[in-house]
Structures are given as C-alpha cells and as structure tokens.
C-alpha cells in the first residue's frame, strides 16, 4: 500500500491523462469519474515497484484503458442506453475542433487508442507498443491506417 503523499503526487501528475483517456473511451462524465477513482484506488493498493516515472505513467495508462474496456463489456452497460444518447445532446466544443474530435471518436477503438497516445500524450510508436502490448510495426500500421481514415473523413489530401 502506498503512502498518502505518493497517491496525491500521482493524482496531481496523472489526473488529466486519466480523465482524457476515459472520456475518449466512455464519452460520459459520470463513468469517467468512476474509472478515475478505480484507477487511483488500484494505484494506492498496488505493490508494483516502478522503475521510473515513465514506467509509472505507462502503468496508469494501461490500468485506465483496461478499466474502461471492463466497464464497456459489463452486463449493465451492454443492456442499457445512456441518458446522453437518449437526449442526443452533444457537449459544446469549438466549431473548428468539433469535426476533428468527432472524426477521432468515430474511429474503431484500436485506432482511437494509438491516435490518442501518439498525438495527445506524445508517445512514440515504440513506447505505445510497450503500453498496449503490441508489436512496434503493428503500431506503425495502426497509426498509418488511422491517419488515412481521418483524411478520408475530414476530406484532407490523400498524398500526404
């Protein structure tokens, strides 16, 4: 079990990352807050000895992604419809960013993950491969395919 100081330091350092990852996966504020608490509870109870700050960050990201996937696979989640869907009310976003955000969120999950980790968190393909447990070349392929999908959806040039 970790000390209160360690936990507070981790929350200060990784809170934004965890919330952004959750929102990308879950698209729901309440579920994001639930997973946020779950991730940091697991961190508090974990006895993993981190080699360095980068190892700790990768562990937090992996736990967050897994917790989001678990929630999405849960029986309750698969048998209900959220109020957000019923109300069909999107969160306000800047008009110039809304189209890009919608295009990224419409990507299949495996593409969305690599795009987020690469462009929003600044990870390289080898780092993403370690976080997601996939081959580096697979990550390069996923990045290339997701860029192509985004180009098609956003109407960009195809010879980039």
C-alpha positions, 0 to 999 in steps of 0.5 A: 500500500502506498503512502498518502503523499505518493497517491496525491503526487500521482493524482496531481501528475496523472489526473488529466491523462486519466480523465482524457483517456476515459472520456475518449473511451466512455464519452460520459462524465459520470463513468469517467469519474468512476474509472478515475477513482478505480484507477487511483484506488488500484494505484494506492493498493498496488505493490508494483515497484516502478522503475521510473516515472515513465514506467509509472505513467505507462502503468496508469495508462494501461490500468485506465484503458483496461478499466474502461474496456471492463466497464464497456463489456459489463452486463449493465452497460451492454443492456442499457442506453445512456441518458446522453444518447437518449437526449442526443445532446452533444457537449459544446466544443469549438466549431473548428475542433468539433469535426476533428474530435468527432472524426477521432471518436468515430474511429474503431477503438484500436485506432482511437487508442494509438491516435490518442497516445501518439498525438495527445500524450506524445508517445512514440510508436515504440513506447505505445507498443510497450503500453498496449502490448503490441508489436512496434510495426503493428503500431506503425500500421495502426497509426498509418491506417488511422491517419488515412481514415481521418483524411478520408473523413475530414476530406484532407489530401490523400498524398500526404 
